[in-house]
């Protein structure tokens, strides 16, 4: 009798292990973030605004681990978070098909529903359900708030008067604080859009009923120009604005429009340093965002999915889930829960707030006009776009960089000006400064022919156009001046040395300078240098790759 072959035995054992693993895989549901559900699984896509990300993630984990079922199917919620305006665009373009959608407020749902009805002749949803109560407030450093009368009432009009006063904080006996500067998120983000609507309401002394004719009134246009003219920074999220305030300090941003829960989280995270942020509930009124959720009636919806989605909504409205929202700084939507910590002075907020001055979301046709009005009154930009085309950029890097920069140009506004510069060891101006309204298509055509070769004169090109923008800024100050620099490597060919190059830039305490937004493109980019010059000019560095560059340029465009 022949002895068994050890090699054959080993192969059979290995095959058995693989078979067992496959059986386990196909009889067990996918990971739920904390466990698994056996049997049939029903996955639901939940698209959420980023303001309540922490709470939603915690609730999704709890829900999935509890093993909820409908019609014998285990329910698994997959949550993603982002910008309400971008989510709206993706739904309209068919790039996003959520089962549940919870933007920051009902305005995004109503705009989506209007588009859906016009295009598909169907309802996008039957109803929406509020999840939490989060007031939109003004976050200000406590010493500055006290100089304006805090804890007494302060309003949007007070912010506008101080913002437009050339004396700045000196007008309130604090010359050491310099110019009053403030910020809010870009209107693609929920808090940014509601900030602009709030300014319109404050200029009209209304709390509801904005009309199309109201938006044509000279006092409304003048007020928006005045208050938006003092905005130092936009950005894609209110959390990014909060990080900027703490990184740069009170001299850079005096205050910003924020959600109340962001102030609570920020004071906890930063231990009230350099000062505590306090919530100003504007005297004229403010929005109380309820972060509604809707189950969408797209072609992808099924009866089982609908039942599962409603079960998850019920879970979010449960007493335990609402208590967890309170713990994270969000006011509950259900009644009967008393507010305690963190709704207190220590966290910079007030528990009992007058809600009689709530702003209401305007009608969908007015919302579109408000967005257009903001585009008309905001400060236009003058931008030099500098693109590295050295040999290391050859192939996919230069192709994707072209695509990203073209998307950025498409997102620019008619009153913006741009110059395109490409460089390797030689600096070449692809276009001179021109208004986007006149030359957008010509620029895009010129960009299509850019290719990569040669060395990298990074210091020379950056220094030349930073100096050029600084001179233009002195001559015509009522614009935003920025240099957008994309490079994937180190300097190899400049006449100026590194030390002399860095000496051209302020140390970060001088704010009225052109901003250098840099994109460190790929692993070989000089990230330390790019971070330093962006920080010194009070801008931002983006770490990107060929795969992410279009997304990076889109995020970059939200700063203008």
C-alpha positions in Angstrom: 0.0 0.0 0.0 1.4 3.4 -1.0 2.0 6.0 1.7 0.0 9.2 1.4 2.0 12.0 -0.4 2.6 14.8 2.2 2.4 17.4 -0.6 -1.1 16.2 -1.6 -2.3 16.2 2.0 -1.1 19.7 2.4 -2.9 20.8 -0.8 -6.1 19.1 0.4 -5.9 20.8 3.8 -5.3 24.2 2.2 -8.3 23.6 -0.2 -10.5 22.7 2.8 -9.5 25.9 4.6 -10.3 28.0 1.5 -13.7 26.2 1.1 -14.6 26.9 4.7 -13.7 30.6 4.3 -15.9 30.9 1.2 -18.8 29.2 3.0 -18.4 31.7 5.8 -18.2 34.6 3.4 -21.3 33.8 1.4 -23.4 32.9 4.5 -22.5 36.0 6.4 -23.4 39.6 5.7 -20.9 42.3 5.1 -19.2 44.2 7.9 -21.5 46.6 9.7 -18.8 48.7 11.5 -19.0 46.7 14.7 -20.3 43.2 13.9 -22.1 41.2 11.2 -25.6 40.1 10.2 -26.1 36.5 9.1 -28.5 35.7 6.3 -29.9 38.1 3.7 -28.7 41.7 3.9 -30.3 44.9 2.8 -27.8 47.7 2.4 -29.0 51.4 2.5 -27.0 54.4 1.4 -27.4 57.2 3.9 -25.9 60.6 2.6 -25.5 63.1 5.4 -24.3 66.6 5.9 -21.0 66.8 7.7 -22.1 69.0 10.6 -23.6 66.0 12.4 -21.1 63.4 11.3 -20.0 62.3 14.7 -23.6 61.6 15.9 -24.6 59.9 12.7 -21.6 57.6 12.7 -22.3 56.6 16.3 -25.9 56.0 15.6 -25.2 54.0 12.4 -22.8 51.8 14.4 -25.4 51.2 17.2 -28.2 50.5 14.7 -26.1 48.0 12.6 -24.9 46.2 15.7 -28.4 45.8 17.0 -29.3 43.5 14.1 -32.5 45.2 12.9 -34.5 43.3 10.2 -37.3 43.8 7.8 -39.0 41.0 5.9 -36.3 38.6 7.0 -33.5 40.9 5.7 -30.8 42.2 8.0 -30.5 46.0 7.6 -27.1 47.6 7.2 -26.8 51.4 6.9 -23.8 52.8 5.0 -23.3 56.5 5.8 -21.2 59.0 3.9 -20.8 62.7 4.8 -20.1 65.9 2.9 -21.2 69.2 1.6 -25.0 69.7 1.1 -24.5 71.8 -2.1 -22.2 69.3 -3.6 -24.6 66.4 -2.7 -27.4 68.3 -4.4 -25.4 68.7 -7.6 -24.5 65.0 -7.6 -28.1 64.0 -7.2 -29.2 66.3 -10.0 -26.4 64.9 -12.2 -27.3 61.3 -11.5 -23.9 60.6 -9.8 -25.5 60.0 -6.4 -28.5 57.8 -5.6 -29.0 57.8 -1.8 -31.8 55.8 -0.1 -31.8 58.4 2.7 -30.5 62.0 2.4 -30.1 64.4 5.3 -28.7 67.8 4.2 -28.2 70.7 6.6 -31.7 72.1 6.2 -34.8 71.8 4.1 -33.7 74.3 1.4 -31.5 71.6 -0.3 -34.3 69.1 -0.2 -36.8 71.6 -1.7 -34.3 72.6 -4.5 -33.7 68.9 -5.3 -37.4 68.2 -5.3 -38.1 71.1 -7.7 -35.4 69.9 -10.1 -36.6 66.2 -9.9 -40.2 67.2 -10.7 -39.1 69.4 -13.6 -36.8 66.7 -15.1 -38.5 63.4 -14.1 -42.1 64.5 -13.6 -42.1 62.7 -10.3 -41.8 63.4 -6.6 -38.4 62.9 -5.1 -39.8 62.2 -1.7 -43.1 62.1 0.2 -42.0 64.0 3.2 -39.0 64.9 5.3 -38.4 64.4 9.0 -36.4 66.8 11.2 -33.7 65.0 13.2 -32.1 67.6 15.5 -32.2 71.3 16.3 -29.0 73.3 15.7 -29.1 77.1 15.7 -26.8 78.9 13.2 -24.9 81.6 15.2 -21.9 83.8 15.1 -18.8 82.4 16.9 -16.6 85.2 18.3 -13.6 85.3 20.6 -15.0 86.2 24.1 -12.9 89.4 24.7 -14.0 90.7 21.2 -17.6 89.8 21.9 -17.5 91.7 25.2 -16.1 94.7 23.4 -19.2 94.6 21.2 -21.6 94.4 24.2 -21.8 90.6 24.9 -23.6 89.1 26.7 -26.0 91.8 25.6 -27.6 91.5 22.1 -25.4 91.7 19.0 -26.8 91.4 15.5 -25.9 91.1 11.8 -26.2 94.9 11.5 -23.6 95.4 14.2 -21.2 93.0 12.5 -21.7 94.9 9.2 -21.0 98.3 10.8 -17.8 97.1 12.4 -16.7 95.2 9.3 -17.1 98.3 7.1 -15.5 100.7 9.5 -12.0 101.6 8.3 -10.8 102.0 11.9 -11.7 98.4 12.6 -11.4 97.5 16.3 -9.9 100.9 17.1 -13.5 102.2 16.7 -14.3 100.2 19.9 -11.1 101.3 21.7 -9.1 98.3 20.8 -6.6 99.4 18.2 -4.3 96.4 19.2 -6.8 94.0 17.5 -6.4 95.7 14.1 -8.9 95.3 11.3 -12.2 93.4 11.9 -12.1 90.2 9.9 -14.7 87.5 9.7 -15.5 84.4 7.6 -18.2 81.9 6.7 -18.3 78.8 4.6 -18.8 79.0 0.9 -22.6 78.9 -0.1 -22.1 75.4 -1.5 -22.0 74.5 2.2 -25.2 74.7 4.2 -23.9 77.1 6.9 -22.5 79.4 4.2 -25.7 79.5 2.2 -27.8 80.2 5.3 -25.3 82.9 6.3 -26.0 84.8 3.1 -29.8 84.3 3.5 -29.5 85.6 7.1 -27.8 88.8 5.8 -30.6 89.4 3.4 -33.2 88.9 6.2 -31.3 91.3 8.4 -31.1 94.0 5.7 -34.9 93.7 5.2 -35.8 93.5 8.9 -37.9 90.4 8.1 -38.0 86.8 9.4 -39.9 85.3 6.5 -41.3 86.1 3.1 -38.3 87.3 1.0 -39.5 88.0 -2.5 -37.7 88.4 -5.8 -38.4 92.1 -5.7 -36.8 92.4 -2.3 -33.5 91.2 -3.8 -33.5 94.1 -6.2 -33.7 96.8 -3.4 -30.6 99.0 -3.3 -30.4 98.8 0.5 -30.2 94.9 0.3 -27.5 95.0 -2.4 -25.6 97.6 -0.5 -25.7 95.7 2.8 -24.6 92.5 1.2 -21.6 94.2 -0.5 -20.6 95.8 2.9 -20.8 92.7 5.0 -19.4 90.3 2.4 -16.6 92.7 1.6 -15.1 92.0 5.0 -15.1 88.2 4.6 -11.5 87.2 4.9 -12.0 83.5 4.0 -14.6 81.2 2.6 -14.1 77.4 2.6 -16.0 74.2 1.9 -16.9 73.6 5.6 -17.6 75.4 8.8 -15.2 73.0 10.6 -12.4 74.1 8.3 -13.2 77.8 9.2 -13.0 76.8 12.9 -9.6 75.2 12.4 -8.4 78.3 10.6 -9.5 80.6 13.5 -7.5 78.6 16.0 -4.5 78.1 13.8 -4.2 81.7 12.8 -5.6 83.4 16.0 -7.9 86.3 16.8 -5.9 88.8 14.7 -6.7 86.8 11.6 -10.4 86.1 12.1 -12.5 87.9 14.7 -15.5 85.8 14.2 -17.2 83.3 11.9 -20.7 82.0 11.2 -20.9 78.6 12.9 -23.3 75.9 14.1 -23.8 76.0 17.8 -22.5 72.4 18.2 -19.3 73.4 16.4 -18.6 76.0 19.1 -19.2 73.4 21.8 -16.9 70.9 20.1 -14.2 73.5 19.4 -14.1 74.8 23.0 -13.8 71.3 24.3 -11.1 70.3 21.8 -9.0 73.5 22.2 -9.6 73.9 26.0 -10.9 77.5 25.4 -7.5 78.5 24.0 -6.4 81.1 22.9 -9.7 82.4 24.2 -13.1 80.9 24.6 -15.5 81.1 21.6 -18.9 82.4 22.5 -22.1 82.0 20.5 -23.9 85.2 19.5 -27.5 84.6 18.7 -28.2 87.6 16.4 -30.7 90.1 17.6 -32.5 90.3 14.3 -33.0 86.5 14.1 -31.2 83.4 12.9 -31.8 80.0 11.4 -32.5 76.9 13.5 -31.4 74.1 11.2 -33.2 70.8 11.8 -31.2 68.6 9.5 -34.2 66.8 8.0 -33.9 63.3 6.5 -35.9 62.2 3.5 -36.4 58.7 2.0 -35.9 59.3 -1.7 -38.3 57.8 -4.3 -35.7 57.1 -7.0 -35.9 54.1 -9.3 -33.5 52.4 -6.9 -36.0 52.4 -4.1 -37.9 49.2 -3.2 -40.6 48.4 -0.6 -38.2 46.6 1.6 -35.7 49.4 1.4 -38.4 51.9 2.3 -39.5 49.9 5.4 -35.8 49.6 6.4 -35.2 53.3 5.9 -38.2 54.2 8.1 -37.0 51.9 10.8 -33.7 53.7 10.8 -35.4 57.1 11.0 -37.5 55.9 14.0 -34.2 54.8 15.6 -32.7 58.3 15.1 -35.7 59.8 16.8 -35.6 57.5 19.8 -35.0 58.9 23.2 -31.6 57.3 23.5 -30.4 58.5 20.1 -31.6 62.1 20.9 -29.8 62.0 24.3 -26.6 61.1 22.4 -27.2 64.0 20.1 -27.5 66.3 23.2 -24.3 64.9 24.6 -22.6 65.9 21.3 -24.0 69.5 21.4 -27.1 69.2 19.3 -30.5 70.1 20.7 -33.1 67.3 20.5 -36.0 67.4 18.1 -38.3 65.4 20.4 -39.9 67.1 23.5 -39.4 66.2 27.1 -35.6 66.2 27.3 -34.0 68.8 29.6 -30.9 70.5 28.4 -27.9 70.3 30.6 -24.1 70.2 29.9 -22.7 71.0 27.3 -25.4 73.7 26.8 -23.8 76.1 29.3 -21.6 79.1 29.7 -18.5 77.0 30.1 -19.0 75.8 26.5 -19.8 79.3 25.2 -23.5 78.8 24.6 -26.8 79.5 26.2 -29.4 76.8 27.0 -32.5 78.9 26.9 -32.6 80.9 23.7 -35.5 83.0 22.3 -36.8 81.1 19.3 -39.4 83.6 18.4 -37.1 85.2 15.8 -36.4 82.1 13.8 -35.8 82.7 10.1 -37.8 80.6 7.6 -36.3 79.1 4.5 -37.5 81.1 1.4 -39.2 79.5 -1.6 -37.1 77.6 -4.1 -37.2 80.3 -6.8 -36.0 82.9 -4.2 -33.2 80.7 -3.0 -31.7 80.5 -6.5 -31.9 84.3 -6.8 -30.1 84.8 -3.5 -27.3 82.6 -4.7 -27.0 84.7 -7.9 -27.0 87.9 -5.9 -24.2 86.7 -3.7 -22.2 85.9 -6.9 -22.8 89.5 -8.0 -21.8 91.3 -4.8 -18.9 89.3 -3.5 -15.4 90.6 -4.0 -14.0 89.3 -7.4 -10.7 87.5 -7.6 -7.5 88.1 -9.5 -5.6 84.8 -9.8 -2.4 83.7 -11.3 -2.5 79.9 -11.9 1.0 78.5 -12.0 1.4 74.9 -13.3 4.6 72.9 -13.2 5.2 71.2 -16.5 8.7 69.8 -15.8 9.7 66.3 -17.0 8.5 64.6 -13.8 4.9 65.7 -14.7 4.9 63.7 -17.9 2.0 61.3 -18.6 -0.9 61.0 -16.2 0.2 63.8 -13.8 0.1 66.5 -16.5 -3.0 65.1 -18.1 -5.0 65.2 -14.8 -3.5 68.5 -13.8 -4.9 70.0 -17.0 -8.3 68.5 -16.3 -8.4 69.8 -12.7 -7.3 73.3 -13.7 -9.9 73.4 -16.5 -12.6 72.5 -14.0 -11.4 75.3 -11.7 -11.6 77.8 -14.6 -15.1 76.6 -15.4 -16.1 77.4 -11.8 -14.7 80.9 -11.9 -17.2 83.8 -12.0 -17.5 86.4 -14.8 -15.9 89.3 -12.8 -12.9 87.2 -11.8 -9.5 87.7 -13.6 -6.9 85.0 -14.3 -3.5 84.6 -15.8 -2.1 81.2 -16.7 1.6 80.5 -16.3 3.4 77.3 -17.0 7.0 76.6 -16.1 9.8 74.1 -16.1 13.3 75.6 -16.3 11.7 78.3 -18.5 8.7 80.5 -17.4 6.0 81.0 -20.0 2.8 83.0 -19.8 0.1 81.1 -21.5 -2.3 84.0 -21.2 -2.2 87.5 -19.8 -4.7 88.7 -17.2 -8.2 88.6 -18.6 -11.8 88.6 -17.3 -13.4 85.2 -17.2 -16.5 86.6 -18.9 -14.4 87.4 -22.0 -11.8 84.6 -22.3 -13.0 81.5 -20.5 -13.2 79.3 -23.6 -10.0 80.7 -25.1 -8.1 79.8 -21.8 -9.5 76.3 -21.8 -8.4 75.8 -25.4 -4.9 77.0 -24.6 -4.7 74.7 -21.6 -5.4 71.7 -23.7 -2.0 71.9 -25.4 0.2 71.9 -22.3 2.8 69.1 -22.1 5.7 68.2 -19.8 9.5 68.4 -20.2 12.6 70.0 -18.6 13.7 71.0 -15.1 12.0 73.0 -12.3 12.5 76.7 -11.6 10.0 76.7 -8.7 11.5 79.6 -6.6 11.8 82.0 -9.6 8.3 81.6 -10.9 6.7 81.9 -7.5 8.7 85.0 -6.5 8.0 86.7 -9.8 4.2 86.4 -9.7 3.8 86.9 -6.0 5.6 90.3 -6.4 3.4 91.1 -9.4 0.2 90.4 -7.5 1.5 92.4 -4.5 1.9 95.5 -6.7 -1.5 95.0 -8.3 -3.0 94.7 -4.8 -1.7 98.1 -3.9 -3.1 99.7 -7.0 -6.5 98.0 -6.9 -7.2 96.7 -3.3 -10.9 95.8 -3.7 -10.2 92.3 -5.1 -8.9 89.0 -3.8 -5.4 88.3 -5.0 -4.1 84.8 -5.0 -1.4 82.6 -6.6 -2.4 79.0 -7.2 0.7 76.9 -7.4 0.8 73.2 -8.5 4.1 71.4 -8.5 5.2 67.8 -8.1 8.9 68.2 -7.2 11.8 70.2 -5.8 13.4 73.3 -7.2 16.2 72.3 -9.6 16.8 75.4 -11.8 16.1 78.7 -10.1 18.5 81.7 -10.0 17.3 82.8 -6.6 18.3 80.6 -3.6 16.0 79.1 -1.1 16.8 81.5 1.8 16.4 84.6 -0.3 13.2 83.1 -1.8 11.6 82.6 1.7 12.7 86.1 2.9 10.2 87.6 0.4 7.2 86.4 2.3 5.8 87.7 5.7 5.9 85.5 8.8 2.2 85.0 8.8 1.2 88.0 10.9 0.7 90.3 7.9 -2.7 89.5 6.4 -3.1 92.0 3.6 -0.8 90.2 1.1 -1.6 87.9 -1.9 -2.3 84.4 -0.8 -0.4 81.4 -2.2 -2.6 78.3 -2.4 -0.2 75.5 -3.1 -0.9 72.0 -4.3 1.8 69.4 -3.4 1.2 67.1 -6.3 2.6 63.6 -5.7 5.1 62.0 -3.3 8.2 64.0 -4.6 6.7 67.5 -4.0 8.5 69.8 -1.6 5.7 69.7 1.0 7.6 71.5 3.7 8.4 74.5 1.4 4.8 74.6 0.0 3.3 74.5 3.5 5.6 77.3 4.7 4.8 79.7 1.9 1.1 79.0 2.1 1.1 79.5 5.9 3.1 82.7 5.6 0.6 84.2 3.2 -2.4 83.0 5.3 -3.6 80.5 2.7 -3.6 76.7 2.5 -1.6 73.8 1.1 -3.4 70.9 -0.5 -1.8 67.4 -0.6 -3.0 65.8 -3.8 -2.3 63.1 -6.4 -3.2 62.5 -10.1 -6.3 60.6 -9.0 -7.5 63.3 -6.6 -6.4 66.5 -8.4 -9.9 67.4 -9.9 -11.4 67.1 -6.5 -8.6 69.2 -5.0 -9.2 72.0 -7.6 -12.9 71.9 -6.8 -12.2 72.3 -3.1 -9.7 75.1 -3.9 -12.4 77.0 -5.9 -14.5 77.3 -2.7 -12.1 79.9 -1.4 -13.1 82.5 -3.9 
